[in-house]
Amino acid sequence: MKVLLSVDDSRGVLDRLYKLIGKITGVEPLIAQKRVEKISELLQSLCPDVLVMDLYLLDGTAMDVMNDLAFSKCKPVLIILTEQPYEDIETRLKVAGADFVLNKSLEFELIVKILSQLSEEERGKHIAH
C-alpha cells in the first residue's frame, strides 16, 4: 500500500511520521513537497492508496488538491492534518472528500492506527482473491 506524505514544514515531524509508517507491514511511505501542483502530479503518476497532507500547503490548501482529485482516476483515502480544531472546517473537508480530518498535535498516533488498519484490510483482500 503506497502512502504519499505531504506534511509539516518541520523536517523532524515528517521524519518521525515516515519512520512510524515505515514500520507498518505492507506500507510504502513516499514523500511529496507541500505544493499543490507537485502533489497533484504525484497523485497522477503514482496513484497512492492513501494521501496524508496538511490542510495548509505552501501554495494553497488541501481543498485545492481535493478539487484536482475530483477529476482524477486516482481515488486515495484522504487524511487531512490540521491545527484548526473548528468543526466547520472538518465538515467542509469531509463534504469535499476527506476520509479523516485529524488534529496534528492531538491525534498524531491515530494516523499510524488508521494506516495499520487500512494495510490489514488491503492484505486481507489479496489473501481472499
A tleap script that builds the chain and sets N, CA, C and O, in Angstrom:
source leaprc.protein.ff14SB
mol = sequence {
  NMET LYS VAL LEU LEU SER VAL ASP ASP SER
  ARG GLY VAL LEU ASP ARG LEU TYR LYS LEU
  ILE GLY LYS ILE THR GLY VAL GLU PRO LEU
  ILE ALA GLN LYS ARG VAL GLU LYS ILE SER
  GLU LEU LEU GLN SER LEU CYS PRO ASP VAL
  LEU VAL MET ASP LEU TYR LEU LEU ASP GLY
  THR ALA MET ASP VAL MET ASN ASP LEU ALA
  PHE SER LYS CYS LYS PRO VAL LEU ILE ILE
  LEU THR GLU GLN PRO TYR GLU ASP ILE GLU
  THR ARG LEU LYS VAL ALA GLY ALA ASP PHE
  VAL LEU ASN LYS SER LEU GLU PHE GLU LEU
  ILE VAL LYS ILE LEU SER GLN LEU SER GLU
  GLU GLU ARG GLY LYS HIE ILE ALA CHIE
}
set mol.1.N position { 0.850 -1.163 0.000 }
set mol.1.CA position { 0.000 0.000 0.000 }
set mol.1.C position { 0.901 1.232 0.000 }
set mol.1.O position { 1.735 1.398 0.890 }
set mol.2.N position { 0.731 2.086 -0.991 }
set mol.2.CA position { 1.533 3.309 -1.101 }
set mol.2.C position { 0.849 4.450 -0.346 }
set mol.2.O position { -0.344 4.701 -0.514 }
set mol.3.N position { 1.634 5.131 0.486 }
set mol.3.CA position { 1.130 6.261 1.260 }
set mol.3.C position { 1.964 7.486 0.915 }
set mol.3.O position { 3.165 7.519 1.182 }
set mol.4.N position { 1.327 8.495 0.321 }
set mol.4.CA position { 2.007 9.737 -0.036 }
set mol.4.C position { 1.870 10.719 1.123 }
set mol.4.O position { 0.759 11.008 1.568 }
set mol.5.N position { 2.993 11.229 1.608 }
set mol.5.CA position { 3.025 12.157 2.737 }
set mol.5.C position { 3.392 13.549 2.266 }
set mol.5.O position { 4.423 13.740 1.622 }
set mol.6.N position { 2.558 14.514 2.580 }
set mol.6.CA position { 2.877 15.908 2.308 }
set mol.6.C position { 2.513 16.686 3.561 }
set mol.6.O position { 1.476 17.346 3.634 }
set mol.7.N position { 3.404 16.588 4.550 }
set mol.7.CA position { 3.079 17.147 5.856 }
set mol.7.C position { 4.211 17.968 6.435 }
set mol.7.O position { 5.392 17.683 6.240 }
set mol.8.N position { 3.808 18.984 7.144 }
set mol.8.CA position { 4.617 19.792 8.040 }
set mol.8.C position { 5.866 20.407 7.430 }
set mol.8.O position { 6.574 19.798 6.627 }
set mol.9.N position { 6.096 21.625 7.846 }
set mol.9.CA position { 7.316 22.320 7.455 }
set mol.9.C position { 8.493 21.825 8.287 }
set mol.9.O position { 9.651 22.013 7.914 }
set mol.10.N position { 8.191 21.201 9.398 }
set mol.10.CA position { 9.239 20.698 10.285 }
set mol.10.C position { 9.718 19.342 9.799 }
set mol.10.O position { 8.949 18.381 9.755 }
set mol.11.N position { 10.972 19.267 9.438 }
set mol.11.CA position { 11.549 18.009 8.946 }
set mol.11.C position { 11.472 16.923 10.023 }
set mol.11.O position { 11.322 15.743 9.705 }
set mol.12.N position { 11.574 17.316 11.286 }
set mol.12.CA position { 11.503 16.355 12.380 }
set mol.12.C position { 10.171 15.632 12.437 }
set mol.12.O position { 10.127 14.420 12.650 }
set mol.13.N position { 9.080 16.373 12.246 }
set mol.13.CA position { 7.748 15.764 12.259 }
set mol.13.C position { 7.603 14.807 11.086 }
set mol.13.O position { 7.104 13.693 11.246 }
set mol.14.N position { 8.035 15.236 9.915 }
set mol.14.CA position { 7.943 14.384 8.729 }
set mol.14.C position { 8.791 13.123 8.896 }
set mol.14.O position { 8.342 12.026 8.565 }
set mol.15.N position { 10.005 13.273 9.405 }
set mol.15.CA position { 10.875 12.109 9.624 }
set mol.15.C position { 10.254 11.128 10.609 }
set mol.15.O position { 10.287 9.916 10.398 }
set mol.16.N position { 9.690 11.661 11.682 }
set mol.16.CA position { 9.055 10.796 12.693 }
set mol.16.C position { 7.892 10.021 12.085 }
set mol.16.O position { 7.768 8.813 12.284 }
set mol.17.N position { 7.045 10.726 11.346 }
set mol.17.CA position { 5.899 10.073 10.716 }
set mol.17.C position { 6.355 9.038 9.694 }
set mol.17.O position { 5.800 7.941 9.626 }
set mol.18.N position { 7.355 9.383 8.907 }
set mol.18.CA position { 7.898 8.468 7.894 }
set mol.18.C position { 8.397 7.178 8.550 }
set mol.18.O position { 8.127 6.082 8.059 }
set mol.19.N position { 9.123 7.314 9.656 }
set mol.19.CA position { 9.650 6.135 10.359 }
set mol.19.C position { 8.530 5.295 10.957 }
set mol.19.O position { 8.561 4.068 10.867 }
set mol.20.N position { 7.545 5.942 11.566 }
set mol.20.CA position { 6.425 5.207 12.160 }
set mol.20.C position { 5.645 4.441 11.098 }
set mol.20.O position { 5.298 3.276 11.290 }
set mol.21.N position { 5.375 5.097 9.989 }
set mol.21.CA position { 4.609 4.463 8.916 }
set mol.21.C position { 5.418 3.354 8.261 }
set mol.21.O position { 4.869 2.318 7.887 }
set mol.22.N position { 6.716 3.570 8.123 }
set mol.22.CA position { 7.581 2.568 7.500 }
set mol.22.C position { 7.631 1.253 8.256 }
set mol.22.O position { 8.003 0.228 7.685 }
set mol.23.N position { 7.261 1.264 9.534 }
set mol.23.CA position { 7.253 0.047 10.345 }
set mol.23.C position { 5.987 -0.785 10.143 }
set mol.23.O position { 5.918 -1.928 10.597 }
set mol.24.N position { 4.996 -0.226 9.472 }
set mol.24.CA position { 3.735 -0.942 9.265 }
set mol.24.C position { 3.912 -1.924 8.113 }
set mol.24.O position { 4.341 -1.541 7.024 }
set mol.25.N position { 3.586 -3.171 8.351 }
set mol.25.CA position { 3.714 -4.209 7.327 }
set mol.25.C position { 2.882 -3.853 6.104 }
set mol.25.O position { 1.694 -3.549 6.210 }
set mol.26.N position { 3.522 -3.896 4.948 }
set mol.26.CA position { 2.816 -3.671 3.691 }
set mol.26.C position { 2.648 -2.222 3.289 }
set mol.26.O position { 1.989 -1.934 2.289 }
set mol.27.N position { 3.230 -1.299 4.046 }
set mol.27.CA position { 3.076 0.125 3.745 }
set mol.27.C position { 4.388 0.689 3.208 }
set mol.27.O position { 5.454 0.491 3.791 }
set mol.28.N position { 4.285 1.392 2.090 }
set mol.28.CA position { 5.437 2.055 1.472 }
set mol.28.C position { 5.223 3.565 1.545 }
set mol.28.O position { 4.444 4.107 0.761 }
set mol.29.N position { 5.903 4.264 2.476 }
set mol.29.CA position { 5.722 5.713 2.560 }
set mol.29.C position { 6.523 6.444 1.480 }
set mol.29.O position { 7.671 6.099 1.204 }
set mol.30.N position { 5.907 7.447 0.883 }
set mol.30.CA position { 6.533 8.277 -0.145 }
set mol.30.C position { 6.378 9.728 0.293 }
set mol.30.O position { 5.347 10.096 0.855 }
set mol.31.N position { 7.378 10.548 0.046 }
set mol.31.CA position { 7.336 11.939 0.495 }
set mol.31.C position { 7.134 12.873 -0.691 }
set mol.31.O position { 7.775 12.729 -1.733 }
set mol.32.N position { 6.227 13.834 -0.511 }
set mol.32.CA position { 5.961 14.840 -1.541 }
set mol.32.C position { 6.196 16.230 -0.965 }
set mol.32.O position { 6.096 16.445 0.243 }
set mol.33.N position { 6.509 17.159 -1.846 }
set mol.33.CA position { 6.612 18.552 -1.437 }
set mol.33.C position { 5.231 19.050 -1.035 }
set mol.33.O position { 4.209 18.473 -1.407 }
set mol.34.N position { 5.223 20.129 -0.271 }
set mol.34.CA position { 3.950 20.701 0.169 }
set mol.34.C position { 3.433 21.726 -0.837 }
set mol.34.O position { 3.042 22.829 -0.455 }
set mol.35.N position { 3.429 21.371 -2.102 }
set mol.35.CA position { 2.918 22.256 -3.149 }
set mol.35.C position { 1.799 21.539 -3.895 }
set mol.35.O position { 1.921 20.367 -4.251 }
set mol.36.N position { 0.716 22.258 -4.123 }
set mol.36.CA position { -0.469 21.678 -4.754 }
set mol.36.C position { -0.119 21.009 -6.076 }
set mol.36.O position { -0.497 19.861 -6.308 }
set mol.37.N position { 0.597 21.712 -6.939 }
set mol.37.CA position { 0.920 21.176 -8.265 }
set mol.37.C position { 1.747 19.892 -8.161 }
set mol.37.O position { 1.477 18.926 -8.874 }
set mol.38.N position { 2.745 19.875 -7.286 }
set mol.38.CA position { 3.599 18.683 -7.132 }
set mol.38.C position { 2.800 17.502 -6.591 }
set mol.38.O position { 2.960 16.372 -7.051 }
set mol.39.N position { 1.942 17.770 -5.616 }
set mol.39.CA position { 1.116 16.696 -5.062 }
set mol.39.C position { 0.199 16.148 -6.145 }
set mol.39.O position { 0.069 14.932 -6.292 }
set mol.40.N position { -0.430 17.026 -6.897 }
set mol.40.CA position { -1.340 16.591 -7.965 }
set mol.40.C position { -0.604 15.768 -9.018 }
set mol.40.O position { -1.132 14.770 -9.507 }
set mol.41.N position { 0.615 16.184 -9.367 }
set mol.41.CA position { 1.416 15.418 -10.338 }
set mol.41.C position { 1.730 14.021 -9.805 }
set mol.41.O position { 1.601 13.032 -10.527 }
set mol.42.N position { 2.139 13.944 -8.549 }
set mol.42.CA position { 2.464 12.642 -7.955 }
set mol.42.C position { 1.228 11.756 -7.819 }
set mol.42.O position { 1.311 10.536 -7.965 }
set mol.43.N position { 0.100 12.366 -7.542 }
set mol.43.CA position { -1.131 11.576 -7.466 }
set mol.43.C position { -1.425 10.920 -8.810 }
set mol.43.O position { -1.859 9.769 -8.863 }
set mol.44.N position { -1.187 11.651 -9.889 }
set mol.44.CA position { -1.445 11.091 -11.218 }
set mol.44.C position { -0.421 10.026 -11.596 }
set mol.44.O position { -0.780 9.004 -12.180 }
set mol.45.N position { 0.840 10.253 -11.271 }
set mol.45.CA position { 1.873 9.300 -11.695 }
set mol.45.C position { 1.975 8.082 -10.779 }
set mol.45.O position { 2.252 6.981 -11.255 }
set mol.46.N position { 1.758 8.255 -9.484 }
set mol.46.CA position { 1.914 7.151 -8.534 }
set mol.46.C position { 0.593 6.515 -8.115 }
set mol.46.O position { 0.552 5.332 -7.774 }
set mol.47.N position { -0.470 7.283 -8.138 }
set mol.47.CA position { -1.795 6.874 -7.661 }
set mol.47.C position { -1.680 6.097 -6.343 }
set mol.47.O position { -1.966 4.901 -6.296 }
set mol.48.N position { -1.260 6.786 -5.276 }
set mol.48.CA position { -1.111 6.111 -3.988 }
set mol.48.C position { -2.461 5.670 -3.431 }
set mol.48.O position { -3.511 6.175 -3.829 }
set mol.49.N position { -2.410 4.734 -2.518 }
set mol.49.CA position { -3.626 4.249 -1.869 }
set mol.49.C position { -4.132 5.245 -0.833 }
set mol.49.O position { -5.332 5.339 -0.574 }
set mol.50.N position { -3.196 5.988 -0.245 }
set mol.50.CA position { -3.524 6.945 0.813 }
set mol.50.C position { -2.714 8.223 0.598 }
set mol.50.O position { -1.542 8.176 0.223 }
set mol.51.N position { -3.358 9.360 0.843 }
set mol.51.CA position { -2.668 10.650 0.840 }
set mol.51.C position { -2.850 11.271 2.217 }
set mol.51.O position { -3.975 11.497 2.662 }
set mol.52.N position { -1.734 11.545 2.888 }
set mol.52.CA position { -1.741 12.244 4.172 }
set mol.52.C position { -1.159 13.621 3.904 }
set mol.52.O position { 0.000 13.741 3.507 }
set mol.53.N position { -1.967 14.672 4.121 }
set mol.53.CA position { -1.453 16.019 3.850 }
set mol.53.C position { -1.989 17.026 4.851 }
set mol.53.O position { -3.055 16.858 5.442 }
set mol.54.N position { -1.202 18.077 5.012 }
set mol.54.CA position { -1.617 19.195 5.848 }
set mol.54.C position { -2.745 19.949 5.164 }
set mol.54.O position { -2.847 19.960 3.937 }
set mol.55.N position { -3.587 20.579 5.969 }
set mol.55.CA position { -4.641 21.424 5.424 }
set mol.55.C position { -4.022 22.582 4.643 }
set mol.55.O position { -4.460 22.904 3.539 }
set mol.56.N position { -2.996 23.203 5.231 }
set mol.56.CA position { -2.360 24.340 4.576 }
set mol.56.C position { -1.057 23.908 3.929 }
set mol.56.O position { -0.166 23.379 4.594 }
set mol.57.N position { -0.954 24.137 2.636 }
set mol.57.CA position { 0.236 23.811 1.860 }
set mol.57.C position { 0.971 25.112 1.550 }
set mol.57.O position { 0.476 26.193 1.872 }
set mol.58.N position { 2.129 25.021 0.939 }
set mol.58.CA position { 2.924 26.220 0.675 }
set mol.58.C position { 2.252 27.162 -0.320 }
set mol.58.O position { 2.434 28.377 -0.239 }
set mol.59.N position { 1.482 26.618 -1.252 }
set mol.59.CA position { 0.881 27.448 -2.299 }
set mol.59.C position { -0.626 27.256 -2.422 }
set mol.59.O position { -1.203 27.538 -3.473 }
set mol.60.N position { -1.261 26.782 -1.364 }
set mol.60.CA position { -2.702 26.566 -1.417 }
set mol.60.C position { -3.149 25.750 -0.213 }
set mol.60.O position { -2.543 25.801 0.857 }
set mol.61.N position { -4.222 24.999 -0.414 }
set mol.61.CA position { -4.749 24.188 0.684 }
set mol.61.C position { -5.069 22.780 0.193 }
set mol.61.O position { -5.028 22.495 -1.004 }
set mol.62.N position { -5.385 21.920 1.135 }
set mol.62.CA position { -5.798 20.558 0.797 }
set mol.62.C position { -7.036 20.579 -0.095 }
set mol.62.O position { -7.229 19.677 -0.911 }
set mol.63.N position { -7.866 21.592 0.054 }
set mol.63.CA position { -9.067 21.714 -0.790 }
set mol.63.C position { -8.680 21.825 -2.265 }
set mol.63.O position { -9.379 21.288 -3.125 }
set mol.64.N position { -7.588 22.506 -2.567 }
set mol.64.CA position { -7.129 22.626 -3.956 }
set mol.64.C position { -6.763 21.256 -4.516 }
set mol.64.O position { -7.096 20.936 -5.657 }
set mol.65.N position { -6.081 20.455 -3.715 }
set mol.65.CA position { -5.711 19.104 -4.148 }
set mol.65.C position { -6.967 18.254 -4.320 }
set mol.65.O position { -7.081 17.497 -5.284 }
set mol.66.N position { -7.903 18.380 -3.389 }
set mol.66.CA position { -9.144 17.602 -3.487 }
set mol.66.C position { -9.951 18.001 -4.719 }
set mol.66.O position { -10.610 17.157 -5.328 }
set mol.67.N position { -9.907 19.277 -5.091 }
set mol.67.CA position { -10.580 19.714 -6.322 }
set mol.67.C position { -9.960 19.034 -7.535 }
set mol.67.O position { -10.677 18.609 -8.442 }
set mol.68.N position { -8.616 18.927 -7.559 }
set mol.68.CA position { -7.937 18.221 -8.650 }
set mol.68.C position { -8.322 16.746 -8.663 }
set mol.68.O position { -8.522 16.163 -9.729 }
set mol.69.N position { -8.423 16.147 -7.493 }
set mol.69.CA position { -8.764 14.722 -7.392 }
set mol.69.C position { -10.173 14.423 -7.901 }
set mol.69.O position { -10.455 13.307 -8.337 }
set mol.70.N position { -11.043 15.407 -7.846 }
set mol.70.CA position { -12.417 15.199 -8.305 }
set mol.70.C position { -12.455 14.799 -9.778 }
set mol.70.O position { -13.398 14.142 -10.219 }
set mol.71.N position { -11.435 15.192 -10.541 }
set mol.71.CA position { -11.383 14.896 -11.972 }
set mol.71.C position { -10.363 13.807 -12.301 }
set mol.71.O position { -9.996 13.626 -13.462 }
set mol.72.N position { -9.914 13.093 -11.291 }
set mol.72.CA position { -8.856 12.100 -11.452 }
set mol.72.C position { -9.388 10.678 -11.326 }
set mol.72.O position { -10.402 10.428 -10.675 }
set mol.73.N position { -8.682 9.759 -11.961 }
set mol.73.CA position { -8.992 8.336 -11.793 }
set mol.73.C position { -8.481 7.844 -10.448 }
set mol.73.O position { -9.000 6.873 -9.897 }
set mol.74.N position { -7.482 8.503 -9.930 }
set mol.74.CA position { -6.868 8.139 -8.655 }
set mol.74.C position { -7.774 8.594 -7.506 }
set mol.74.O position { -8.122 9.772 -7.413 }
set mol.75.N position { -8.144 7.674 -6.650 }
set mol.75.CA position { -9.036 7.984 -5.531 }
set mol.75.C position { -8.455 7.448 -4.220 }
set mol.75.O position { -8.961 6.468 -3.673 }
set mol.76.N position { -7.393 8.087 -3.715 }
set mol.76.CA position { -6.794 7.606 -2.466 }
set mol.76.C position { -7.669 7.923 -1.256 }
set mol.76.O position { -8.522 8.809 -1.304 }
set mol.77.N position { -7.443 7.194 -0.187 }
set mol.77.CA position { -8.014 7.567 1.105 }
set mol.77.C position { -7.327 8.871 1.498 }
set mol.77.O position { -6.103 8.977 1.421 }
set mol.78.N position { -8.102 9.853 1.916 }
set mol.78.CA position { -7.547 11.173 2.242 }
set mol.78.C position { -7.545 11.410 3.746 }
set mol.78.O position { -8.586 11.369 4.401 }
set mol.79.N position { -6.359 11.659 4.272 }
set mol.79.CA position { -6.201 12.007 5.682 }
set mol.79.C position { -5.644 13.424 5.726 }
set mol.79.O position { -4.521 13.672 5.286 }
set mol.80.N position { -6.434 14.348 6.258 }
set mol.80.CA position { -6.034 15.751 6.321 }
set mol.80.C position { -5.642 16.086 7.759 }
set mol.80.O position { -6.373 15.786 8.702 }
set mol.81.N position { -4.477 16.711 7.907 }
set mol.81.CA position { -3.974 17.108 9.222 }
set mol.81.C position { -4.112 18.613 9.386 }
set mol.81.O position { -3.823 19.379 8.466 }
set mol.82.N position { -4.551 19.024 10.555 }
set mol.82.CA position { -4.734 20.444 10.799 }
set mol.82.C position { -4.477 20.778 12.261 }
set mol.82.O position { -4.545 19.914 13.136 }
set mol.83.N position { -4.186 22.019 12.499 }
set mol.83.CA position { -4.093 22.547 13.866 }
set mol.83.C position { -5.370 23.318 14.185 }
set mol.83.O position { -5.523 23.844 15.287 }
set mol.84.N position { -6.281 23.383 13.223 }
set mol.84.CA position { -7.519 24.136 13.360 }
set mol.84.C position { -8.616 23.230 13.926 }
set mol.84.O position { -9.123 22.371 13.205 }
set mol.85.N position { -8.991 23.398 15.186 }
set mol.85.CA position { -9.971 22.498 15.795 }
set mol.85.C position { -11.426 22.899 15.527 }
set mol.85.O position { -12.311 22.596 16.328 }
set mol.86.N position { -11.666 23.563 14.430 }
set mol.86.CA position { -13.005 24.077 14.178 }
set mol.86.C position { -13.858 23.055 13.445 }
set mol.86.O position { -13.454 22.497 12.424 }
set mol.87.N position { -15.046 22.822 13.987 }
set mol.87.CA position { -15.946 21.818 13.436 }
set mol.87.C position { -16.363 22.144 12.004 }
set mol.87.O position { -16.525 21.233 11.192 }
set mol.88.N position { -16.540 23.431 11.678 }
set mol.88.CA position { -16.968 23.792 10.326 }
set mol.88.C position { -15.897 23.453 9.288 }
set mol.88.O position { -16.225 23.086 8.160 }
set mol.89.N position { -14.621 23.572 9.660 }
set mol.89.CA position { -13.540 23.202 8.737 }
set mol.89.C position { -13.573 21.704 8.492 }
set mol.89.O position { -13.469 21.255 7.350 }
set mol.90.N position { -13.718 20.925 9.563 }
set mol.90.CA position { -13.789 19.470 9.425 }
set mol.90.C position { -14.974 19.073 8.549 }
set mol.90.O position { -14.846 18.202 7.689 }
set mol.91.N position { -16.110 19.699 8.759 }
set mol.91.CA position { -17.300 19.390 7.961 }
set mol.91.C position { -17.064 19.700 6.490 }
set mol.91.O position { -17.398 18.888 5.627 }
set mol.92.N position { -16.493 20.866 6.192 }
set mol.92.CA position { -16.231 21.232 4.793 }
set mol.92.C position { -15.251 20.271 4.135 }
set mol.92.O position { -15.425 19.910 2.971 }
set mol.93.N position { -14.227 19.856 4.865 }
set mol.93.CA position { -13.250 18.917 4.310 }
set mol.93.C position { -13.883 17.554 4.034 }
set mol.93.O position { -13.604 16.935 3.007 }
set mol.94.N position { -14.722 17.094 4.934 }
set mol.94.CA position { -15.364 15.793 4.736 }
set mol.94.C position { -16.358 15.842 3.575 }
set mol.94.O position { -16.457 14.889 2.803 }
set mol.95.N position { -17.082 16.929 3.453 }
set mol.95.CA position { -18.000 17.083 2.318 }
set mol.95.C position { -17.214 17.091 1.006 }
set mol.95.O position { -17.687 16.572 -0.005 }
set mol.96.N position { -16.020 17.677 1.022 }
set mol.96.CA position { -15.179 17.755 -0.181 }
set mol.96.C position { -14.473 16.439 -0.502 }
set mol.96.O position { -13.884 16.299 -1.574 }
set mol.97.N position { -14.526 15.472 0.420 }
set mol.97.CA position { -13.945 14.169 0.105 }
set mol.97.C position { -12.921 13.623 1.078 }
set mol.97.O position { -12.403 12.527 0.867 }
set mol.98.N position { -12.612 14.359 2.147 }
set mol.98.CA position { -11.655 13.844 3.131 }
set mol.98.C position { -12.277 12.675 3.889 }
set mol.98.O position { -13.428 12.742 4.321 }
set mol.99.N position { -11.508 11.615 4.041 }
set mol.99.CA position { -11.979 10.464 4.807 }
set mol.99.C position { -11.749 10.667 6.300 }
set mol.99.O position { -12.554 10.241 7.128 }
set mol.100.N position { -10.643 11.323 6.632 }
set mol.100.CA position { -10.299 11.595 8.026 }
set mol.100.C position { -9.750 13.008 8.124 }
set mol.100.O position { -8.981 13.438 7.265 }
set mol.101.N position { -10.139 13.727 9.161 }
set mol.101.CA position { -9.575 15.040 9.469 }
set mol.101.C position { -9.065 14.938 10.903 }
set mol.101.O position { -9.846 14.766 11.839 }
set mol.102.N position { -7.750 15.047 11.065 }
set mol.102.CA position { -7.133 14.820 12.365 }
set mol.102.C position { -6.394 16.055 12.858 }
set mol.102.O position { -5.793 16.789 12.073 }
set mol.103.N position { -6.444 16.274 14.155 }
set mol.103.CA position { -5.674 17.331 14.782 }
set mol.103.C position { -4.230 16.858 14.876 }
set mol.103.O position { -3.928 15.872 15.549 }
set mol.104.N position { -3.361 17.561 14.206 }
set mol.104.CA position { -1.954 17.152 14.102 }
set mol.104.C position { -1.286 17.018 15.470 }
set mol.104.O position { -0.460 16.127 15.669 }
set mol.105.N position { -1.630 17.881 16.400 }
set mol.105.CA position { -0.996 17.852 17.715 }
set mol.105.C position { -1.562 16.765 18.621 }
set mol.105.O position { -0.822 16.126 19.370 }
set mol.106.N position { -2.864 16.559 18.551 }
set mol.106.CA position { -3.524 15.653 19.491 }
set mol.106.C position { -3.744 14.243 18.962 }
set mol.106.O position { -3.884 13.308 19.751 }
set mol.107.N position { -3.776 14.069 17.647 }
set mol.107.CA position { -4.152 12.770 17.079 }
set mol.107.C position { -3.075 12.184 16.166 }
set mol.107.O position { -3.379 11.404 15.264 }
set mol.108.N position { -1.838 12.555 16.399 }
set mol.108.CA position { -0.725 12.114 15.557 }
set mol.108.C position { -0.635 10.591 15.488 }
set mol.108.O position { -0.468 10.026 14.407 }
set mol.109.N position { -0.746 9.929 16.632 }
set mol.109.CA position { -0.633 8.464 16.683 }
set mol.109.C position { -1.789 7.784 15.955 }
set mol.109.O position { -1.654 6.649 15.500 }
set mol.110.N position { -2.917 8.470 15.845 }
set mol.110.CA position { -4.079 7.899 15.161 }
set mol.110.C position { -3.791 7.660 13.678 }
set mol.110.O position { -4.379 6.766 13.069 }
set mol.111.N position { -2.902 8.443 13.102 }
set mol.111.CA position { -2.513 8.245 11.701 }
set mol.111.C position { -1.968 6.833 11.522 }
set mol.111.O position { -2.335 6.134 10.578 }
set mol.112.N position { -1.100 6.422 12.424 }
set mol.112.CA position { -0.492 5.091 12.347 }
set mol.112.C position { -1.558 4.012 12.505 }
set mol.112.O position { -1.536 3.012 11.787 }
set mol.113.N position { -2.489 4.204 13.434 }
set mol.113.CA position { -3.566 3.221 13.638 }
set mol.113.C position { -4.428 3.089 12.388 }
set mol.113.O position { -4.765 1.978 11.979 }
set mol.114.N position { -4.780 4.204 11.789 }
set mol.114.CA position { -5.607 4.185 10.575 }
set mol.114.C position { -4.872 3.465 9.452 }
set mol.114.O position { -5.450 2.616 8.773 }
set mol.115.N position { -3.603 3.799 9.255 }
set mol.115.CA position { -2.833 3.168 8.183 }
set mol.115.C position { -2.623 1.680 8.440 }
set mol.115.O position { -2.633 0.884 7.501 }
set mol.116.N position { -2.435 1.299 9.689 }
set mol.116.CA position { -2.300 -0.126 10.022 }
set mol.116.C position { -3.573 -0.878 9.664 }
set mol.116.O position { -3.523 -1.964 9.086 }
set mol.117.N position { -4.709 -0.294 10.009 }
set mol.117.CA position { -5.990 -0.927 9.701 }
set mol.117.C position { -6.210 -1.023 8.190 }
set mol.117.O position { -6.647 -2.060 7.693 }
set mol.118.N position { -5.914 0.041 7.468 }
set mol.118.CA position { -6.072 0.019 6.012 }
set mol.118.C position { -5.151 -1.015 5.378 }
set mol.118.O position { -5.539 -1.699 4.431 }
set mol.119.N position { -3.935 -1.130 5.896 }
set mol.119.CA position { -2.986 -2.110 5.373 }
set mol.119.C position { -3.481 -3.531 5.621 }
set mol.119.O position { -3.377 -4.390 4.744 }
set mol.120.N position { -4.019 -3.781 6.818 }
set mol.120.CA position { -4.576 -5.103 7.120 }
set mol.120.C position { -5.729 -5.434 6.181 }
set mol.120.O position { -5.821 -6.552 5.674 }
set mol.121.N position { -6.608 -4.460 5.950 }
set mol.121.CA position { -7.736 -4.670 5.039 }
set mol.121.C position { -7.237 -4.969 3.631 }
set mol.121.O position { -7.770 -5.845 2.951 }
set mol.122.N position { -6.220 -4.244 3.199 }
set mol.122.CA position { -5.647 -4.441 1.861 }
set mol.122.C position { -5.039 -5.835 1.736 }
set mol.122.O position { -5.244 -6.518 0.733 }
set mol.123.N position { -4.295 -6.255 2.753 }
set mol.123.CA position { -3.699 -7.594 2.726 }
set mol.123.C position { -4.784 -8.664 2.741 }
set mol.123.O position { -4.649 -9.697 2.085 }
set mol.124.N position { -5.857 -8.422 3.486 }
set mol.124.CA position { -6.972 -9.366 3.536 }
set mol.124.C position { -7.634 -9.540 2.183 }
set mol.124.O position { -8.055 -10.644 1.835 }
set mol.125.N position { -7.731 -8.459 1.415 }
set mol.125.CA position { -8.308 -8.540 0.061 }
set mol.125.C position { -7.454 -9.422 -0.828 }
set mol.125.O position { -7.976 -10.226 -1.600 }
set mol.126.N position { -6.139 -9.272 -0.722 }
set mol.126.CA position { -5.234 -10.063 -1.562 }
set mol.126.C position { -5.271 -11.539 -1.188 }
set mol.126.O position { -5.163 -12.405 -2.057 }
set mol.127.N position { -5.423 -11.827 0.093 }
set mol.127.CA position { -5.492 -13.219 0.538 }
set mol.127.C position { -6.792 -13.859 0.069 }
set mol.127.O position { -6.809 -15.033 -0.302 }
set mol.128.N position { -7.879 -13.097 0.084 }
set mol.128.CA position { -9.193 -13.620 -0.303 }
set mol.128.C position { -9.281 -13.919 -1.797 }
set mol.128.O position { -10.114 -14.723 -2.215 }
set mol.129.N position { -8.445 -13.292 -2.595 }
set mol.129.CA position { -8.526 -13.480 -4.053 }
set mol.129.C position { -7.624 -14.534 -4.510 }
set mol.129.O position { -7.566 -14.822 -5.706 }
savepdb mol mol.pdb
quit
